Amino acid sequence: MAINITEKNFQAIKTLLEDKYIVKNIFSSKKLLDEFIGCNCVYISGKPALIYLNDQEALLGIIKSNGYNVNCIEDLDYFINENKEPKSRDEIADNYSHTKRVESKSFNGLMVSVFDKLEVNFNEKKQYFYPLEGSGLFLHYSSKLQLDDDVIVVGVENPQVVFNIEKYKYLFEKNKKYLFLSISEYKTTYQYKWLESFSGEYFHFGDFDLAGINIYLNTIVPKLKKAKSYSFLIPDNIYEIIKEKNYQKDYSNQTRFLNITSKEDRNLQKLIEFIKDNKITIEQEKLSE
């Protein structure tokens, strides 16, 4: 069920986005705060307790998944001022891209794709998913998807990779079954809830930078308590590729992740150390070039 967000909490959210932190006691919706924390959008620290912003895009995505058409900080003003200054539809249209600011949860669900024809249990029936280059298959949250034990789920950070997964086929073993899942397009809580129920093998295919690794370690891994196994996908020649591309990113956005470590996965820890030592990274899309 969608969470009702009050004017007061919209005001608190705007302050959080602008100042990067707020005092915890001014945020009255525990349910919404729990969603933010669960999706690693924010974290709480200090005495008195402060809420710190961790991922603005994910936070806005959660607000949107609860039925509010919010894409940027400025969009919050509509819901803050809605009760104070009632607007005609013409006034709303003048200030916003369209007149419907509150959306349904029609697009709350899973966006997936496959390499080859894949048999699944969908809504308690045997069904088949088929590959379609340049596109993906959307599964509404009200539907039920179950996979055979030998199907590997690959969580993909960039939805464009899901839509064009054929370009990355060389990274995956032949004769294995894969389902590719976009985990970033809408960032709805349902995607995480579905992962919590998943009991098979999981690969994470994200950007090879500290922010992407942080998403895996602190957002995805905690949801995989039932998974048989999970790992961060690291191609054998990733270090040569990163050096060859020499793709440098703005490290002012990476510094907050400098303390991340992977105690379970030595290969991932090696990648973390390489990125910090060389200060060069690569986005997953570059692997198709």
KAZI-V420599 format. One record per residue. N is the residue number from 1. OMEGA is omega in radians with two decimals (NA if undefined). Layout:
# KAZI-V420599
n->[N N]
omega->[OMEGA OMEGA]
This chain:
# KAZI-V420599
n->[1 2 3 4 5 6 7 8 9 10 11 12 13 14 15 16 17 18 19 20 21 22 23 24 25 26 27 28 29 30 31 32 33 34 35 36 37 38 39 40 41 42 43 44 45 46 47 48 49 50 51 52 53 54 55 56 57 58 59 60 61 62 63 64 65 66 67 68 69 70 71 72 73 74 75 76 77 78 79 80 81 82 83 84 85 86 87 88 89 90 91 92 93 94 95 96 97 98 99 100 101 102 103 104 105 106 107 108 109 110 111 112 113 114 115 116 117 118 119 120 121 122 123 124 125 126 127 128 129 130 131 132 133 134 135 136 137 138 139 140 141 142 143 144 145 146 147 148 149 150 151 152 153 154 155 156 157 158 159 160 161 162 163 164 165 166 167 168 169 170 171 172 173 174 175 176 177 178 179 180 181 182 183 184 185 186 187 188 189 190 191 192 193 194 195 196 197 198 199 200 201 202 203 204 205 206 207 208 209 210 211 212 213 214 215 216 217 218 219 220 221 222 223 224 225 226 227 228 229 230 231 232 233 234 235 236 237 238 239 240 241 242 243 244 245 246 247 248 249 250 251 252 253 254 255 256 257 258 259 260 261 262 263 264 265 266 267 268 269 270 271 272 273 274 275 276 277 278 279 280 281 282 283 284 285 286 287 288 289]
omega->[-3.11 3.13 3.06 -3.11 -3.09 3.09 -3.13 3.14 3.02 3.09 3.12 3.12 3.13 3.11 3.11 -3.12 -3.11 -3.05 3.14 3.04 3.02 3.03 -3.02 -3.01 3.07 3.13 -2.93 -3.09 3.12 -3.11 3.14 3.12 3.10 3.09 3.12 -3.13 -3.12 3.14 3.06 3.09 -3.09 2.96 -3.07 -3.12 3.00 3.04 -0.01 -3.06 3.08 3.03 -3.13 3.11 3.12 -3.08 -3.08 -3.10 3.14 3.13 3.10 3.11 3.11 3.09 -3.12 -3.13 3.10 2.98 -3.13 -3.06 -3.10 -3.13 -3.11 -3.11 -3.09 -3.13 3.14 -3.08 -3.14 -3.08 3.06 -3.05 -3.03 -3.10 -3.12 -3.06 3.12 -3.07 3.00 3.12 3.12 3.13 3.11 -3.12 3.13 -3.02 -3.07 -3.03 3.07 -2.99 -3.12 -3.11 3.13 -3.08 3.00 3.12 -3.07 -3.08 3.00 -3.10 -3.09 2.99 -3.02 2.99 -3.11 3.03 -3.02 3.06 -3.06 3.09 3.13 2.98 -3.06 -3.07 3.06 3.11 3.04 -3.14 3.11 2.98 -3.11 3.09 3.07 -3.03 3.12 -3.10 3.08 3.13 -3.13 3.13 -3.10 -3.08 3.14 3.12 -3.08 -3.12 3.06 -3.07 3.01 -3.06 -3.08 3.10 3.14 3.07 3.10 3.09 -3.02 -3.05 -3.10 -3.10 3.12 3.08 3.09 -3.11 -3.08 -3.02 -3.14 -3.13 -3.05 -3.04 -3.10 -3.12 -3.00 -3.11 3.08 3.07 3.01 -3.08 -3.11 2.94 -3.10 -3.03 3.05 -3.14 -3.06 -3.00 -3.14 -3.11 3.11 -3.13 -3.11 3.12 3.14 3.11 3.12 3.10 3.12 -3.13 -3.05 -3.04 -3.11 -3.11 -3.08 2.96 3.04 -3.13 -3.09 3.06 -3.14 3.07 -3.06 3.13 3.12 3.11 3.09 3.09 -3.13 -3.03 -2.98 3.09 -3.05 -3.07 3.13 3.13 -2.99 -3.09 -3.13 -3.07 3.10 3.09 3.08 -3.14 3.08 -3.08 3.14 3.11 -3.09 -3.05 -3.05 -3.10 3.08 3.14 -3.12 -3.14 -3.12 -3.14 -3.12 -3.06 -3.10 3.13 3.10 -3.06 3.03 3.10 -3.08 -2.98 -3.12 -3.12 -3.05 -3.08 -3.11 3.09 3.07 -3.11 -3.07 -2.97 -3.12 3.14 3.12 3.10 3.09 3.11 3.11 -3.11 3.11 -3.13 -3.12 -3.12 -3.03 3.14 3.01 -3.09 3.08 3.05 -3.03 -3.13 -3.10 -3.12 3.14 -3.06 NA]
